[in-house]
Amino acid sequence: MNIDIQAVHFDLKDETRDYIEEQIAKIDFASDLIVDLDFKLVRESNRFEEEVKIHFRFGKSHVIKTKSFDLHEGLHELIDKLALKVKKEKGKIKEHK
């Protein structure tokens, strides 16, 4: 699983990068299904827009977005949404087998 983190209009601190990597542990159960995770964090005037593009091994990809005033709260919400999407897709694969 390749993880790419891009920050736009601000410098990404190491602790924020570590926080993202810690939170990604929530989806380790499906790491064999995921090819890429592309995070894009954009700072606007007074809020952040967090986005993750997830590319699955079986060809599907999804984009998940959140907006928040606090970067860490937004990342937490984004990772929760990501975990739900991964569980849903993994469940679909098990149903078809």
Protein Blocks (a to p, Z undefined) as FASTA:
>chain_A
ZZddddehiacdfklmmmmmmmmmmmmmmmmmpmbdcddddddfkbccdddddddfkopa
cddddddfbfklmmmmmmmmmmmmmmmmmmmmmmmZZ
